Amino acid sequence: MKSCKKCMAGESRVRIMSNGFCQECEHERAWDNKGEYMKQYNKNQRMLMRKNVAQEVNRKWKEKYGDASPEEVASYQ
């Protein structure tokens, strides 16, 4: 019978992953890893930046062209 390498929980109580840790210990180990934390942090920051830029572009479009569509603006020029 297998058991977790860290918390020694048995296979009947928790699911043992292929690396020998249970799911909970593996999750803790992954989040303690600074690389994983920074990867998630950077992904979140990129998504926030894209959202903010899209809002800024929409705001500037409304200031300059109002409710006109891009096709209407292109036909004027």
C-alpha positions in Angstrom: 0.0 0.0 0.0 1.3 3.4 -1.0 1.5 6.4 1.2 2.3 10.1 0.7 6.0 11.0 1.0 5.3 14.1 3.0 2.2 13.6 5.2 2.3 9.8 5.2 -1.4 9.6 4.4 -2.5 6.2 3.1 -3.8 5.4 -0.4 -7.2 4.6 1.0 -7.6 8.1 2.4 -6.1 10.3 -0.3 -5.2 10.0 -4.0 -1.5 9.5 -4.5 0.1 11.2 -7.5 2.7 9.6 -9.7 5.5 11.5 -7.9 4.6 10.0 -4.6 2.8 13.0 -3.0 -0.9 13.2 -2.3 -2.9 15.9 -4.2 -2.9 18.3 -1.2 0.8 18.1 -0.6 1.5 18.4 -4.4 -0.6 21.5 -4.5 1.2 23.1 -1.6 4.6 22.1 -3.1 3.7 23.7 -6.5 2.5 27.0 -4.9 5.6 27.1 -2.7 7.6 27.1 -5.9 8.3 30.7 -6.7 8.4 30.0 -10.4 4.9 28.8 -10.4 3.7 31.7 -8.3 5.4 34.2 -10.6 3.9 32.5 -13.7 0.4 32.8 -12.3 1.0 36.4 -11.1 2.4 37.5 -14.5 -0.6 35.9 -16.3 -3.0 37.8 -14.1 -1.1 41.0 -14.7 -1.2 40.5 -18.5 -5.0 39.9 -18.4 -5.5 43.1 -16.3 -3.3 45.1 -18.6 -5.2 43.9 -21.7 -8.6 44.7 -20.1 -7.4 48.2 -19.1 -6.0 48.9 -22.6 -9.2 47.8 -24.2 -11.2 50.1 -21.9 -8.8 53.0 -22.8 -9.1 52.4 -26.5 -12.9 52.3 -26.3 -13.0 55.5 -24.3 -10.8 57.3 -26.9 -12.9 56.0 -29.8 -16.1 57.3 -28.2 -14.5 60.7 -27.5 -13.3 61.0 -31.2 -16.0 59.3 -33.2 -19.0 58.8 -30.8 -21.1 55.8 -31.7 -19.8 55.5 -35.3 -18.7 52.1 -36.4 -15.2 51.5 -37.9 -16.8 51.0 -41.4 -18.5 54.3 -41.2 -15.3 56.1 -40.2 -13.4 54.3 -43.0 -16.0 55.5 -45.5 -15.6 59.1 -44.5 -11.9 59.1 -45.1 
